[in-house]
Amino acid sequence: MYKVLILLSFSIIIGSCQKKEIISIERGVVDYRFVGSWQLINGNEKYTFFNNNKIEYTSSNGQEKKIYTYEWKKEGNNYYYRLWNNELDSWSNFPIKYINTNTIKIYSDFFKKSYI
């Protein structure tokens, strides 16, 4: 009995030491139509949507490159975003619209699917 108890304790300790990616508890449903990379038409902006509620936004003006990481979720018909892994940031409306398999609209800009 003592050996079983030690083995069980050891298993619990090993299992709790595994590296896990921190994902918001508040995350909503992922809309898989957006997962992938989207390039601004005639521009240097790119959104990459991941299936774990993460967005990477990249902007480049030729001299400097900016990268921001956000968390996104869908609740009902509405989309929201906030800074990734930042519980102090509040959820904001994310005006994104799925046009078709190759085009989405974010704010007033159109983005094409990037297959690179």
MOPAC internal coordinates of N, CA, C and O (Angstrom, degrees):
PM7 1SCF
backbone

  N    0.0000 0     0.00 0     0.00 0    0    0    0
  C    1.4509 1     0.00 0     0.00 0    1    0    0
  C    1.5341 1   110.39 1     0.00 0    2    1    0
  O    1.2310 1   121.17 1   139.36 1    3    2    1
  N    1.3207 1   115.37 1   -40.64 1    3    2    1
  C    1.4646 1   120.55 1   179.98 1    5    3    2
  C    1.5290 1   110.96 1   -61.89 1    6    5    3
  O    1.2310 1   120.13 1   139.00 1    7    6    5
  N    1.3498 1   117.37 1   -41.00 1    7    6    5
  C    1.4643 1   121.82 1   179.73 1    9    7    6
  C    1.5293 1   111.20 1   -65.70 1   10    9    7
  O    1.2310 1   120.36 1   142.04 1   11   10    9
  N    1.3241 1   116.92 1   -37.96 1   11   10    9
  C    1.4642 1   121.11 1   178.82 1   13   11   10
  C    1.5213 1   109.70 1   -65.32 1   14   13   11
  O    1.2310 1   120.09 1   139.04 1   15   14   13
  N    1.3003 1   117.44 1   -40.96 1   15   14   13
  C    1.4623 1   122.36 1   179.26 1   17   15   14
  C    1.5270 1   111.18 1   -64.69 1   18   17   15
  O    1.2310 1   120.16 1   138.67 1   19   18   17
  N    1.3147 1   117.29 1   -41.33 1   19   18   17
  C    1.4698 1   121.48 1   177.93 1   21   19   18
  C    1.5292 1   109.73 1   -66.43 1   22   21   19
  O    1.2310 1   119.92 1   136.60 1   23   22   21
  N    1.3143 1   117.75 1   -43.40 1   23   22   21
  C    1.4660 1   122.38 1   179.08 1   25   23   22
  C    1.5276 1   110.89 1   -62.41 1   26   25   23
  O    1.2310 1   120.29 1   138.15 1   27   26   25
  N    1.3066 1   117.06 1   -41.85 1   27   26   25
  C    1.4623 1   121.47 1   178.47 1   29   27   26
  C    1.5249 1   110.68 1   -64.92 1   30   29   27
  O    1.2310 1   119.85 1   136.34 1   31   30   29
  N    1.3078 1   117.88 1   -43.66 1   31   30   29
  C    1.4717 1   121.87 1   177.92 1   33   31   30
  C    1.5192 1   111.22 1   -62.40 1   34   33   31
  O    1.2310 1   120.44 1   137.08 1   35   34   33
  N    1.3145 1   116.76 1   -42.92 1   35   34   33
  C    1.4593 1   121.46 1   179.11 1   37   35   34
  C    1.5266 1   111.05 1   -62.74 1   38   37   35
  O    1.2310 1   120.17 1   138.92 1   39   38   37
  N    1.3315 1   117.27 1   -41.08 1   39   38   37
  C    1.4688 1   121.79 1   178.72 1   41   39   38
  C    1.5193 1   111.36 1   -63.02 1   42   41   39
  O    1.2310 1   120.41 1   139.35 1   43   42   41
  N    1.3152 1   116.82 1   -40.65 1   43   42   41
  C    1.4706 1   121.03 1   179.33 1   45   43   42
  C    1.5209 1   110.39 1   -65.47 1   46   45   43
  O    1.2310 1   120.03 1   137.44 1   47   46   45
  N    1.3096 1   117.55 1   -42.56 1   47   46   45
  C    1.4687 1   121.60 1   179.97 1   49   47   46
  C    1.5186 1   110.65 1   -64.31 1   50   49   47
  O    1.2310 1   119.61 1   133.86 1   51   50   49
  N    1.3163 1   118.35 1   -46.14 1   51   50   49
  C    1.4721 1   122.16 1   179.46 1   53   51   50
  C    1.5287 1   109.84 1   -62.98 1   54   53   51
  O    1.2310 1   120.08 1   136.69 1   55   54   53
  N    1.3090 1   117.46 1   -43.31 1   55   54   53
  C    1.4646 1   121.18 1  -179.51 1   57   55   54
  C    1.5159 1   113.08 1   -64.17 1   58   57   55
  O    1.2310 1   119.95 1   146.73 1   59   58   57
  N    1.3121 1   117.71 1   -33.27 1   59   58   57
  C    1.4637 1   120.39 1  -179.37 1   61   59   58
  C    1.5194 1   112.57 1   -80.80 1   62   61   59
  O    1.2310 1   119.53 1   167.64 1   63   62   61
  N    1.3164 1   118.50 1   -12.36 1   63   62   61
  C    1.4610 1   121.81 1  -179.08 1   65   63   62
  C    1.5249 1   113.04 1   -89.74 1   66   65   63
  O    1.2310 1   119.69 1   174.30 1   67   66   65
  N    1.3132 1   118.20 1    -5.70 1   67   66   65
  C    1.4548 1   119.95 1   179.95 1   69   67   66
  C    1.5151 1   110.17 1   -66.44 1   70   69   67
  O    1.2310 1   121.15 1   -38.88 1   71   70   69
  N    1.3407 1   115.40 1   141.12 1   71   70   69
  C    1.4577 1   121.00 1   179.53 1   73   71   70
  C    1.5236 1   109.49 1   -73.38 1   74   73   71
  O    1.2310 1   120.91 1   -53.09 1   75   74   73
  N    1.3289 1   115.86 1   126.91 1   75   74   73
  C    1.4520 1   120.86 1   179.29 1   77   75   74
  C    1.5131 1   108.45 1  -125.94 1   78   77   75
  O    1.2310 1   120.71 1   -41.03 1   79   78   77
  N    1.3404 1   116.25 1   138.97 1   79   78   77
  C    1.4542 1   120.65 1   177.75 1   81   79   78
  C    1.5189 1   108.84 1   -74.58 1   82   81   79
  O    1.2310 1   120.63 1   -45.83 1   83   82   81
  N    1.3131 1   116.41 1   134.17 1   83   82   81
  C    1.4527 1   121.05 1  -179.89 1   85   83   82
  C    1.5230 1   108.90 1   -79.23 1   86   85   83
  O    1.2310 1   120.99 1   -58.64 1   87   86   85
  N    1.3076 1   115.71 1   121.36 1   87   86   85
  C    1.4595 1   121.65 1   177.14 1   89   87   86
  C    1.5224 1   106.74 1  -126.11 1   90   89   87
  O    1.2310 1   120.75 1   -40.25 1   91   90   89
  N    1.3001 1   116.18 1   139.75 1   91   90   89
  C    1.4534 1   121.26 1  -176.61 1   93   91   90
  C    1.5217 1   111.97 1   -54.69 1   94   93   91
  O    1.2310 1   121.16 1   -40.94 1   95   94   93
  N    1.3026 1   115.40 1   139.06 1   95   94   93
  C    1.4481 1   121.45 1   175.36 1   97   95   94
  C    1.5307 1   109.37 1   -69.58 1   98   97   95
  O    1.2310 1   120.66 1   152.73 1   99   98   97
  N    1.3238 1   116.34 1   -27.27 1   99   98   97
  C    1.4548 1   121.61 1  -176.11 1  101   99   98
  C    1.5139 1   113.82 1   -81.65 1  102  101   99
  O    1.2310 1   119.55 1   176.53 1  103  102  101
  N    1.3022 1   118.45 1    -3.47 1  103  102  101
  C    1.4566 1   119.89 1  -172.96 1  105  103  102
  C    1.5182 1   111.65 1   -56.00 1  106  105  103
  O    1.2310 1   121.77 1   -33.91 1  107  106  105
  N    1.3031 1   114.22 1   146.09 1  107  106  105
  C    1.4536 1   121.08 1   179.25 1  109  107  106
  C    1.5143 1   110.18 1  -101.58 1  110  109  107
  O    1.2310 1   120.90 1    21.21 1  111  110  109
  N    1.2866 1   115.88 1  -158.79 1  111  110  109
  C    1.4531 1   122.53 1  -179.10 1  113  111  110
  C    1.5302 1   109.83 1   -76.55 1  114  113  111
  O    1.2310 1   120.61 1   -39.59 1  115  114  113
  N    1.3278 1   116.44 1   140.41 1  115  114  113
  C    1.4590 1   121.46 1   175.78 1  117  115  114
  C    1.5196 1   108.26 1   -89.71 1  118  117  115
  O    1.2310 1   120.63 1   -47.12 1  119  118  117
  N    1.3153 1   116.40 1   132.88 1  119  118  117
  C    1.4589 1   121.58 1   174.70 1  121  119  118
  C    1.5250 1   106.45 1   -92.68 1  122  121  119
  O    1.2310 1   120.28 1   -77.53 1  123  122  121
  N    1.3140 1   117.08 1   102.47 1  123  122  121
  C    1.4594 1   122.51 1  -171.89 1  125  123  122
  C    1.5326 1   113.61 1   -66.94 1  126  125  123
  O    1.2310 1   119.74 1   168.96 1  127  126  125
  N    1.3182 1   118.09 1   -11.04 1  127  126  125
  C    1.4679 1   120.18 1   176.36 1  129  127  126
  C    1.5283 1   110.94 1   -64.11 1  130  129  127
  O    1.2310 1   120.05 1   154.24 1  131  130  129
  N    1.3354 1   117.51 1   -25.76 1  131  130  129
  C    1.4572 1   121.56 1  -176.88 1  133  131  130
  C    1.5197 1   113.65 1   -91.97 1  134  133  131
  O    1.2310 1   119.64 1   164.66 1  135  134  133
  N    1.3285 1   118.28 1   -15.34 1  135  134  133
  C    1.4654 1   121.47 1  -175.90 1  137  135  134
  C    1.5265 1   109.47 1   -60.18 1  138  137  135
  O    1.2310 1   121.17 1   -50.48 1  139  138  137
  N    1.3309 1   115.36 1   129.52 1  139  138  137
  C    1.4558 1   122.53 1  -177.95 1  141  139  138
  C    1.5182 1   110.04 1   129.68 1  142  141  139
  O    1.2310 1   120.50 1     9.67 1  143  142  141
  N    1.3170 1   116.66 1  -170.33 1  143  142  141
  C    1.4678 1   121.81 1  -178.30 1  145  143  142
  C    1.5208 1   110.45 1  -105.73 1  146  145  143
  O    1.2310 1   121.11 1   -39.24 1  147  146  145
  N    1.3338 1   115.48 1   140.76 1  147  146  145
  C    1.4584 1   123.24 1  -178.03 1  149  147  146
  C    1.5170 1   109.07 1  -131.66 1  150  149  147
  O    1.2310 1   120.46 1   -55.53 1  151  150  149
  N    1.3165 1   116.73 1   124.47 1  151  150  149
  C    1.4687 1   123.55 1  -177.22 1  153  151  150
  C    1.5287 1   109.56 1  -104.77 1  154  153  151
  O    1.2310 1   120.67 1   -46.71 1  155  154  153
  N    1.3439 1   116.33 1   133.29 1  155  154  153
  C    1.4535 1   121.25 1   176.44 1  157  155  154
  C    1.5208 1   109.90 1   -61.20 1  158  157  155
  O    1.2310 1   120.47 1   -48.45 1  159  158  157
  N    1.3187 1   116.72 1   131.55 1  159  158  157
  C    1.4597 1   121.11 1   178.18 1  161  159  158
  C    1.5257 1   107.72 1   -66.62 1  162  161  159
  O    1.2310 1   120.35 1   -53.63 1  163  162  161
  N    1.3237 1   116.94 1   126.37 1  163  162  161
  C    1.4709 1   123.34 1  -178.95 1  165  163  162
  C    1.5343 1   112.35 1    57.63 1  166  165  163
  O    1.2310 1   120.36 1  -139.66 1  167  166  165
  N    1.3090 1   116.92 1    40.34 1  167  166  165
  C    1.4612 1   119.42 1  -179.97 1  169  167  166
  C    1.5078 1   112.63 1  -154.78 1  170  169  167
  O    1.2310 1   121.01 1    -1.33 1  171  170  169
  N    1.3223 1   115.67 1   178.67 1  171  170  169
  C    1.4644 1   122.30 1  -177.02 1  173  171  170
  C    1.5219 1   112.20 1  -114.60 1  174  173  171
  O    1.2310 1   120.26 1  -144.66 1  175  174  173
  N    1.3219 1   117.11 1    35.34 1  175  174  173
  C    1.4554 1   121.15 1   177.61 1  177  175  174
  C    1.5215 1   108.94 1  -114.73 1  178  177  175
  O    1.2310 1   121.38 1   -33.62 1  179  178  177
  N    1.3273 1   114.96 1   146.38 1  179  178  177
  C    1.4551 1   119.79 1  -178.47 1  181  179  178
  C    1.5273 1   109.40 1  -145.21 1  182  181  179
  O    1.2310 1   120.90 1   -44.09 1  183  182  181
  N    1.3127 1   115.89 1   135.91 1  183  182  181
  C    1.4569 1   122.82 1   172.47 1  185  183  182
  C    1.5176 1   107.79 1  -113.17 1  186  185  183
  O    1.2310 1   120.55 1   -46.91 1  187  186  185
  N    1.3251 1   116.55 1   133.09 1  187  186  185
  C    1.4531 1   121.43 1   172.88 1  189  187  186
  C    1.5213 1   107.38 1  -120.44 1  190  189  187
  O    1.2310 1   120.86 1   -62.74 1  191  190  189
  N    1.3256 1   115.96 1   117.26 1  191  190  189
  C    1.4552 1   122.67 1  -179.88 1  193  191  190
  C    1.5223 1   108.84 1   -99.46 1  194  193  191
  O    1.2310 1   120.69 1   -49.98 1  195  194  193
  N    1.3182 1   116.28 1   130.02 1  195  194  193
  C    1.4561 1   122.43 1   178.98 1  197  195  194
  C    1.5251 1   108.66 1  -107.25 1  198  197  195
  O    1.2310 1   120.38 1   -22.01 1  199  198  197
  N    1.3320 1   116.88 1   157.99 1  199  198  197
  C    1.4606 1   119.98 1  -177.29 1  201  199  198
  C    1.5251 1   113.45 1   -81.00 1  202  201  199
  O    1.2310 1   119.71 1  -171.93 1  203  202  201
  N    1.3228 1   118.16 1     8.07 1  203  202  201
  C    1.4611 1   121.74 1   176.36 1  205  203  202
  C    1.5281 1   110.86 1  -110.99 1  206  205  203
  O    1.2310 1   120.77 1  -150.07 1  207  206  205
  N    1.3343 1   116.13 1    29.93 1  207  206  205
  C    1.4654 1   122.91 1   177.18 1  209  207  206
  C    1.5269 1   112.97 1    69.13 1  210  209  207
  O    1.2310 1   119.71 1  -151.67 1  211  210  209
  N    1.2993 1   118.15 1    28.33 1  211  210  209
  C    1.4541 1   121.86 1  -179.36 1  213  211  210
  C    1.5221 1   109.95 1  -115.96 1  214  213  211
  O    1.2310 1   120.56 1   -40.13 1  215  214  213
  N    1.3428 1   116.54 1   139.87 1  215  214  213
  C    1.4651 1   122.83 1   175.15 1  217  215  214
  C    1.5159 1   107.48 1  -124.13 1  218  217  215
  O    1.2310 1   120.64 1   -43.39 1  219  218  217
  N    1.3182 1   116.38 1   136.61 1  219  218  217
  C    1.4597 1   120.88 1   170.84 1  221  219  218
  C    1.5238 1   106.94 1  -114.11 1  222  221  219
  O    1.2310 1   121.04 1   -60.10 1  223  222  221
  N    1.3259 1   115.62 1   119.90 1  223  222  221
  C    1.4635 1   121.46 1   178.83 1  225  223  222
  C    1.5199 1   107.88 1  -105.26 1  226  225  223
  O    1.2310 1   120.28 1   -52.55 1  227  226  225
  N    1.3442 1   117.08 1   127.45 1  227  226  225
  C    1.4554 1   122.87 1  -179.58 1  229  227  226
  C    1.5177 1   109.22 1  -123.03 1  230  229  227
  O    1.2310 1   121.01 1   -47.04 1  231  230  229
  N    1.3213 1   115.68 1   132.96 1  231  230  229
  C    1.4612 1   121.42 1   177.68 1  233  231  230
  C    1.5239 1   107.51 1  -133.54 1  234  233  231
  O    1.2310 1   121.00 1   -43.73 1  235  234  233
  N    1.3305 1   115.70 1   136.27 1  235  234  233
  C    1.4545 1   120.15 1  -179.55 1  237  235  234
  C    1.5187 1   109.74 1  -137.77 1  238  237  235
  O    1.2310 1   120.89 1   -47.70 1  239  238  237
  N    1.3328 1   115.90 1   132.30 1  239  238  237
  C    1.4687 1   119.40 1   177.21 1  241  239  238
  C    1.5313 1   110.68 1  -107.58 1  242  241  239
  O    1.2310 1   120.19 1  -164.62 1  243  242  241
  N    1.3119 1   117.24 1    15.38 1  243  242  241
  C    1.4631 1   121.90 1  -179.89 1  245  243  242
  C    1.5153 1   112.79 1    96.61 1  246  245  243
  O    1.2310 1   119.95 1   148.81 1  247  246  245
  N    1.3264 1   117.70 1   -31.19 1  247  246  245
  C    1.4630 1   120.91 1  -179.86 1  249  247  246
  C    1.5229 1   111.89 1  -105.46 1  250  249  247
  O    1.2310 1   120.35 1   138.93 1  251  250  249
  N    1.3207 1   116.93 1   -41.07 1  251  250  249
  C    1.4511 1   119.19 1   179.36 1  253  251  250
  C    1.5218 1   110.14 1  -130.52 1  254  253  251
  O    1.2310 1   121.62 1   -31.84 1  255  254  253
  N    1.3129 1   114.51 1   148.16 1  255  254  253
  C    1.4532 1   121.13 1  -178.38 1  257  255  254
  C    1.5252 1   108.03 1  -115.88 1  258  257  255
  O    1.2310 1   120.48 1   -51.12 1  259  258  257
  N    1.3203 1   116.69 1   128.88 1  259  258  257
  C    1.4682 1   121.76 1   178.77 1  261  259  258
  C    1.5215 1   108.42 1  -111.85 1  262  261  259
  O    1.2310 1   121.47 1   -44.29 1  263  262  261
  N    1.3181 1   114.78 1   135.71 1  263  262  261
  C    1.4603 1   120.58 1   177.55 1  265  263  262
  C    1.5237 1   108.26 1  -129.29 1  266  265  263
  O    1.2310 1   121.11 1   -53.45 1  267  266  265
  N    1.3203 1   115.49 1   126.55 1  267  266  265
  C    1.4615 1   122.03 1   177.04 1  269  267  266
  C    1.5248 1   108.05 1  -122.71 1  270  269  267
  O    1.2310 1   120.89 1   -36.96 1  271  270  269
  N    1.3157 1   115.91 1   143.04 1  271  270  269
  C    1.4525 1   120.62 1   179.47 1  273  271  270
  C    1.5217 1   108.68 1  -116.94 1  274  273  271
  O    1.2310 1   121.35 1   -52.40 1  275  274  273
  N    1.3198 1   115.03 1   127.60 1  275  274  273
  C    1.4547 1   122.24 1  -178.25 1  277  275  274
  C    1.5198 1   110.52 1  -123.73 1  278  277  275
  O    1.2310 1   122.16 1   -15.56 1  279  278  277
  N    1.3037 1   113.46 1   164.44 1  279  278  277
  C    1.4470 1   123.25 1   173.35 1  281  279  278
  C    1.5226 1   105.45 1  -111.16 1  282  281  279
  O    1.2310 1   119.47 1   -38.34 1  283  282  281
  N    1.3175 1   118.62 1   141.66 1  283  282  281
  C    1.4570 1   120.17 1  -179.92 1  285  283  282
  C    1.5126 1   110.48 1  -134.33 1  286  285  283
  O    1.2310 1   121.66 1   -23.83 1  287  286  285
  N    1.3189 1   114.43 1   156.17 1  287  286  285
  C    1.4584 1   119.40 1   177.97 1  289  287  286
  C    1.5208 1   109.48 1  -154.00 1  290  289  287
  O    1.2310 1   121.76 1   -19.64 1  291  290  289
  N    1.3157 1   114.24 1   160.36 1  291  290  289
  C    1.4553 1   121.62 1   176.95 1  293  291  290
  C    1.5174 1   107.31 1  -120.82 1  294  293  291
  O    1.2310 1   120.85 1   -51.11 1  295  294  293
  N    1.3147 1   115.98 1   128.89 1  295  294  293
  C    1.4494 1   121.48 1   174.65 1  297  295  294
  C    1.5194 1   107.33 1  -127.67 1  298  297  295
  O    1.2310 1   121.12 1   -67.10 1  299  298  297
  N    1.3175 1   115.47 1   112.90 1  299  298  297
  C    1.4585 1   119.91 1  -174.47 1  301  299  298
  C    1.5142 1   108.98 1    65.94 1  302  301  299
  O    1.2310 1   120.11 1    56.98 1  303  302  301
  N    1.3280 1   117.40 1  -123.02 1  303  302  301
  C    1.4610 1   121.70 1   177.55 1  305  303  302
  C    1.5222 1   112.45 1  -101.41 1  306  305  303
  O    1.2310 1   119.98 1  -174.02 1  307  306  305
  N    1.3181 1   117.64 1     5.98 1  307  306  305
  C    1.4635 1   122.05 1  -175.68 1  309  307  306
  C    1.5246 1   111.62 1  -107.41 1  310  309  307
  O    1.2310 1   121.37 1   -34.04 1  311  310  309
  N    1.3306 1   114.99 1   145.96 1  311  310  309
  C    1.4630 1   122.30 1   178.22 1  313  311  310
  C    1.5256 1   108.97 1  -113.24 1  314  313  311
  O    1.2310 1   121.09 1   -33.67 1  315  314  313
  N    1.3342 1   115.51 1   146.33 1  315  314  313
  C    1.4563 1   121.69 1  -179.49 1  317  315  314
  C    1.5184 1   109.22 1  -137.22 1  318  317  315
  O    1.2310 1   121.00 1   -23.33 1  319  318  317
  N    1.3451 1   115.69 1   156.67 1  319  318  317
  C    1.4563 1   119.80 1   175.75 1  321  319  318
  C    1.5259 1   109.87 1  -146.94 1  322  321  319
  O    1.2310 1   121.16 1   -20.78 1  323  322  321
  N    1.3257 1   115.40 1   159.22 1  323  322  321
  C    1.4627 1   123.45 1   174.02 1  325  323  322
  C    1.5156 1   107.52 1  -158.14 1  326  325  323
  O    1.2310 1   120.29 1   -11.16 1  327  326  325
  N    1.3078 1   117.06 1   168.84 1  327  326  325
  C    1.4656 1   120.96 1   179.35 1  329  327  326
  C    1.5273 1   109.98 1   -60.20 1  330  329  327
  O    1.2310 1   121.00 1   -39.56 1  331  330  329
  N    1.3203 1   115.70 1   140.44 1  331  330  329
  C    1.4611 1   121.78 1  -178.28 1  333  331  330
  C    1.5180 1   111.23 1   -65.00 1  334  333  331
  O    1.2310 1   121.19 1   -45.69 1  335  334  333
  N    1.3148 1   115.32 1   134.31 1  335  334  333
  C    1.4650 1   122.42 1   174.18 1  337  335  334
  C    1.5264 1   111.99 1    54.60 1  338  337  335
  O    1.2310 1   120.51 1  -141.39 1  339  338  337
  N    1.3346 1   116.63 1    38.61 1  339  338  337
  C    1.4582 1   121.44 1   179.81 1  341  339  338
  C    1.5261 1   108.00 1  -131.62 1  342  341  339
  O    1.2310 1   120.79 1   -86.65 1  343  342  341
  N    1.3160 1   116.09 1    93.35 1  343  342  341
  C    1.4561 1   121.32 1  -176.18 1  345  343  342
  C    1.5294 1   112.74 1   -67.39 1  346  345  343
  O    1.2310 1   120.07 1   165.36 1  347  346  345
  N    1.3300 1   117.46 1   -14.64 1  347  346  345
  C    1.4556 1   120.27 1   179.37 1  349  347  346
  C    1.5263 1   112.27 1   -81.86 1  350  349  347
  O    1.2310 1   120.29 1   160.32 1  351  350  349
  N    1.3156 1   117.05 1   -19.68 1  351  350  349
  C    1.4570 1   120.78 1   178.97 1  353  351  350
  C    1.5207 1   108.61 1   -79.74 1  354  353  351
  O    1.2310 1   120.54 1   -37.79 1  355  354  353
  N    1.3217 1   116.58 1   142.21 1  355  354  353
  C    1.4625 1   119.93 1  -179.99 1  357  355  354
  C    1.5263 1   109.75 1   -96.95 1  358  357  355
  O    1.2310 1   121.24 1   -23.49 1  359  358  357
  N    1.3182 1   115.23 1   156.51 1  359  358  357
  C    1.4515 1   121.16 1   179.05 1  361  359  358
  C    1.5202 1   109.45 1   -70.28 1  362  361  359
  O    1.2310 1   120.58 1   -45.16 1  363  362  361
  N    1.3286 1   116.50 1   134.84 1  363  362  361
  C    1.4604 1   123.11 1   177.91 1  365  363  362
  C    1.5219 1   109.63 1  -120.35 1  366  365  363
  O    1.2310 1   121.08 1   -26.48 1  367  366  365
  N    1.3181 1   115.54 1   153.52 1  367  366  365
  C    1.4514 1   121.04 1   176.50 1  369  367  366
  C    1.5284 1   109.37 1   -61.55 1  370  369  367
  O    1.2310 1   120.47 1   -44.67 1  371  370  369
  N    1.3164 1   116.71 1   135.33 1  371  370  369
  C    1.4590 1   121.98 1   179.61 1  373  371  370
  C    1.5235 1   107.55 1  -118.55 1  374  373  371
  O    1.2310 1   120.12 1   -81.32 1  375  374  373
  N    1.3426 1   117.38 1    98.68 1  375  374  373
  C    1.4666 1   120.51 1  -175.22 1  377  375  374
  C    1.5298 1   112.18 1   -77.68 1  378  377  375
  O    1.2310 1   121.36 1   -97.66 1  379  378  377
  N    1.3038 1   115.01 1    82.34 1  379  378  377
  C    1.4577 1   121.49 1  -179.03 1  381  379  378
  C    1.5221 1   108.24 1  -116.38 1  382  381  379
  O    1.2310 1   121.03 1   -37.95 1  383  382  381
  N    1.3245 1   115.64 1   142.05 1  383  382  381
  C    1.4631 1   120.35 1  -178.79 1  385  383  382
  C    1.5239 1   109.44 1  -137.26 1  386  385  383
  O    1.2310 1   121.11 1   -49.14 1  387  386  385
  N    1.3056 1   115.49 1   130.86 1  387  386  385
  C    1.4598 1   122.04 1   176.20 1  389  387  386
  C    1.5232 1   108.00 1   -82.80 1  390  389  387
  O    1.2310 1   120.46 1   -59.30 1  391  390  389
  N    1.3311 1   116.73 1   120.70 1  391  390  389
  C    1.4624 1   121.36 1   179.08 1  393  391  390
  C    1.5293 1   109.43 1   -93.75 1  394  393  391
  O    1.2310 1   120.64 1   122.42 1  395  394  393
  N    1.3316 1   116.39 1   -57.58 1  395  394  393
  C    1.4664 1   122.44 1   175.19 1  397  395  394
  C    1.5262 1   108.32 1  -159.75 1  398  397  395
  O    1.2310 1   119.88 1     6.53 1  399  398  397
  N    1.3217 1   117.83 1  -173.47 1  399  398  397
  C    1.4701 1   120.67 1  -175.18 1  401  399  398
  C    1.5223 1   113.56 1   -62.35 1  402  401  399
  O    1.2310 1   119.97 1   162.36 1  403  402  401
  N    1.3231 1   117.65 1   -17.64 1  403  402  401
  C    1.4651 1   120.75 1  -178.64 1  405  403  402
  C    1.5200 1   114.39 1  -113.87 1  406  405  403
  O    1.2310 1   119.13 1   177.21 1  407  406  405
  N    1.3250 1   119.26 1    -2.79 1  407  406  405
  C    1.4621 1   120.81 1  -175.16 1  409  407  406
  C    1.5274 1   111.35 1  -142.68 1  410  409  407
  O    1.2310 1   121.17 1   -44.11 1  411  410  409
  N    1.3363 1   115.37 1   135.89 1  411  410  409
  C    1.4598 1   121.95 1   170.24 1  413  411  410
  C    1.5204 1   108.13 1  -130.91 1  414  413  411
  O    1.2310 1   120.83 1   -17.15 1  415  414  413
  N    1.3145 1   116.02 1   162.85 1  415  414  413
  C    1.4611 1   121.42 1   177.96 1  417  415  414
  C    1.5217 1   107.70 1  -123.92 1  418  417  415
  O    1.2310 1   121.03 1   -53.44 1  419  418  417
  N    1.3404 1   115.63 1   126.56 1  419  418  417
  C    1.4613 1   122.02 1   175.76 1  421  419  418
  C    1.5114 1   106.26 1  -122.46 1  422  421  419
  O    1.2310 1   121.15 1   -55.96 1  423  422  421
  N    1.3290 1   115.40 1   124.04 1  423  422  421
  C    1.4674 1   121.93 1  -169.82 1  425  423  422
  C    1.5290 1   106.77 1    55.26 1  426  425  423
  O    1.2310 1   118.51 1    61.36 1  427  426  425
  N    1.3093 1   120.45 1  -118.64 1  427  426  425
  C    1.4684 1   120.98 1   179.52 1  429  427  426
  C    1.5307 1   111.69 1  -110.62 1  430  429  427
  O    1.2310 1   120.02 1  -170.57 1  431  430  429
  N    1.3360 1   117.56 1     9.43 1  431  430  429
  C    1.4633 1   122.19 1  -176.73 1  433  431  430
  C    1.5288 1   111.32 1  -102.00 1  434  433  431
  O    1.2310 1   121.47 1   -36.28 1  435  434  433
  N    1.3316 1   114.80 1   143.72 1  435  434  433
  C    1.4582 1   121.02 1   178.11 1  437  435  434
  C    1.5285 1   109.40 1  -100.96 1  438  437  435
  O    1.2310 1   121.06 1   -43.07 1  439  438  437
  N    1.3229 1   115.59 1   136.93 1  439  438  437
  C    1.4553 1   123.21 1  -179.33 1  441  439  438
  C    1.5272 1   109.03 1  -121.94 1  442  441  439
  O    1.2310 1   120.97 1   -40.96 1  443  442  441
  N    1.3350 1   115.74 1   139.04 1  443  442  441
  C    1.4611 1   122.23 1   177.87 1  445  443  442
  C    1.5232 1   109.05 1  -101.77 1  446  445  443
  O    1.2310 1   121.15 1   -32.66 1  447  446  445
  N    1.3185 1   115.40 1   147.34 1  447  446  445
  C    1.4647 1   121.28 1   177.83 1  449  447  446
  C    1.5239 1   108.90 1   -63.84 1  450  449  447
  O    1.2310 1   120.52 1   -47.72 1  451  450  449
  N    1.3232 1   116.62 1   132.28 1  451  450  449
  C    1.4526 1   122.66 1   178.96 1  453  451  450
  C    1.5255 1   107.87 1  -103.46 1  454  453  451
  O    1.2310 1   120.26 1   -58.81 1  455  454  453
  N    1.2957 1   117.11 1   121.19 1  455  454  453
  C    1.4515 1   121.36 1  -177.34 1  457  455  454
  C    1.5239 1   111.93 1  -102.70 1  458  457  455
  O    1.2310 1   120.24 1  -162.74 1  459  458  457
  N    1.3046 1   117.15 1    17.26 1  459  458  457
  C    1.4683 1   122.14 1  -179.52 1  461  459  458
  C    1.5088 1   109.63 1   -90.26 1  462  461  459
  O    1.2310 1   120.10 1   180.00 1  463  462  461

